[in-house]
């Protein structure tokens, strides 16, 4: 069975007054979005885990621990982590942690493969 790791910031650590975030975003809305994603995975017959990280140097070790706890077919990195302006910092922390676990052809962002094609039949 396909197993997915949904990786994102712990909503309790997010500064929702940040103008880079959509207006009206709250901890509850983030949790609701996570629930929708998990339901979508389950509806496809995929197992999933959630890895909530802090936006600091503890992210790398936390992700390393999570990746060591199970064999994941896909790591979905949430928009809050991968989109600017925050994304400038964490890739240098997370990249070395995630990259060795999967060959480069398995890296995906959102629902697109490295070639840019939609991967509706695959887990991400």
Secondary structure, 3 states (H helix, E strand, C coil): CCEEEEEEECHHHCCCCCCCCCCCCCHHHHHHHHHHHHHHHHHCCCEEEEEEECCCCHHHHHHHHHHHCCCCCEEEECHHHHCCCCHHHHHHHHHHHHHCCCCHHHCCECCECCCCCECCCCCC
